[in-house]
Amino acid sequence: MFGIGWPDFLFIAILLVLVVKPEEWPKVGRVAGKALRTIRHQAAPVLQEFRSFSDDLLSDPNSASRDEKLPEGWGPLPQSWQKGGEFLQERSVDDHHAG
């Protein structure tokens, strides 16, 4: 979770034992528990939306209609290895500096 492993948790726990008085440990635990509960509660809808979006993409990758016309300039740009890719990249840099 977020790249934090057991050694990191152990270091944080030792640091808390050294910094926080033993009388305040229950209060710190309650505050940490409430904070984690709030974070999980707030993140749950976002994670569910990402999961449903990824499930939709994985279930039918060809769901986008091929007959729909894209607005002007919304088509895929040529890559540098394709014919015309270098010209478009140079032109966009020149247009950016000219404006």
VENKAMO-V634516 format. One record per residue. N is the residue number from 0. RES is the residue in one small letter. PSI is psi in radians with two decimals (* if undefined). BURIAL is + if it has 16 or more other ideal C-beta (glycine too) atoms within 10 Angstrom, else -. Layout:
# VENKAMO-V634516
((N,RES,PSI,BURIAL) (N,RES,PSI,BURIAL))
This chain:
# VENKAMO-V634516
((0,m,1.98,-) (1,f,0.39,-) (2,g,0.28,-) (3,i,2.14,-) (4,g,-3.06,-) (5,w,-0.70,-) (6,p,-0.62,-) (7,d,-0.74,-) (8,f,-0.71,-) (9,l,-0.75,-) (10,f,-0.76,-) (11,i,-0.72,-) (12,a,-0.77,-) (13,i,-0.72,-) (14,l,-0.74,-) (15,l,-0.68,-) (16,v,-0.65,-) (17,l,-0.56,-) (18,v,-0.72,-) (19,v,2.40,-) (20,k,2.57,-) (21,p,-0.51,-) (22,e,-0.42,-) (23,e,-0.05,-) (24,w,-0.78,-) (25,p,-0.68,-) (26,k,-0.75,-) (27,v,-0.70,-) (28,g,-0.75,-) (29,r,-0.76,-) (30,v,-0.75,-) (31,a,-0.72,-) (32,g,-0.76,-) (33,k,-0.70,-) (34,a,-0.79,-) (35,l,-0.71,-) (36,r,-0.74,-) (37,t,-0.75,-) (38,i,-0.78,-) (39,r,-0.71,-) (40,h,-0.70,-) (41,q,-0.55,-) (42,a,-0.32,-) (43,a,-0.83,-) (44,p,-0.62,-) (45,v,-0.80,-) (46,l,-0.68,-) (47,q,-0.69,-) (48,e,-0.73,-) (49,f,-0.73,-) (50,r,-0.77,-) (51,s,-0.64,-) (52,f,-0.79,-) (53,s,-0.63,-) (54,d,-0.70,-) (55,d,-0.74,-) (56,l,-0.71,-) (57,l,-0.49,-) (58,s,-0.69,-) (59,d,1.50,-) (60,p,-0.34,-) (61,n,0.46,-) (62,s,-0.41,-) (63,a,2.36,-) (64,s,2.31,-) (65,r,-0.28,-) (66,d,-0.25,-) (67,e,2.41,-) (68,k,2.37,-) (69,l,2.62,-) (70,p,2.80,-) (71,e,2.23,-) (72,g,0.06,-) (73,w,0.03,-) (74,g,2.91,-) (75,p,2.43,-) (76,l,2.57,-) (77,p,2.51,-) (78,q,2.97,-) (79,s,-0.48,-) (80,w,-0.12,-) (81,q,2.77,-) (82,k,2.19,-) (83,g,-0.13,-) (84,g,-0.73,-) (85,e,-0.68,-) (86,f,-0.74,-) (87,l,-0.64,-) (88,q,-0.76,-) (89,e,-0.69,-) (90,r,-0.72,-) (91,s,-0.61,-) (92,v,-0.73,-) (93,d,-0.72,-) (94,d,-0.64,-) (95,h,-0.73,-) (96,h,-0.47,-) (97,a,-0.52,-) (98,g,*,-))
